[in-house]
Amino acid sequence: MKKTLRLLLLIKNFIPPKKRVLWLAIPVFCILINCSHPYQQGERLYAVNCERCHGNDGEGFENLYPSLVKSGFIQNYSPSLACVISHGSHYLQSRQDKNSTGGMPENPHLSAIEVLNIVNFLHHKFETGFTEKLTTVESSLKNCEH
Ligand code: HEC
């Protein structure tokens, strides 16, 4: 932020005084309407908590880590995705319909909002057209069997 400000002050000198206001209005406007994309926190949390196994693009790794690209939890939309993220294989093992191989850690440090942000980042990344709500994540997390 400080660097950006310093850069702006420097650039300012090269802009004719009459046009300065206009040029300064652009970055201010950008900050106001939040030009950075809304999935940034989810993207960052994915990088820290998921990427090392599921890969940068969710491609997975051989038989060890499943690809997320075709995961039913994402492609078919499932409110249980929050449970997978929060409880990992403990949750997957509790499901009758899943042949759990184990090996996914739980993430008790993630708050409901952080789980929500990861879920929405994944739906955005894989262009499913779904958007999850905080209330759904909260009630899913209360009812995960694990
Ligand atoms: C240490 C490696 C590892 C990390 C880190 C990890 N996973 Fe997994 N993940 C796995 C493994 C292994 C499975 C299969 C687990 C099973 O069957 O019990 C899995 C399964 C899944 C599934 C279910 C796939 C399906 O359709 O069956 C989803 C969704 C998923 N992970 C998402 C995530 C997300 C999101 C994160 C980050 C919050 C994450 N994982 C972090 C290893 C990991």
Residues whose N, C-alpha, C, O or C-beta is under 5 A from the ligand:
A	BS01	HEC	N49 C50 C53 L64 Y65 P66 S71 G72 F73 V84 I85 S89 L92 N99 S100 T101 G102 G103 M104 P105
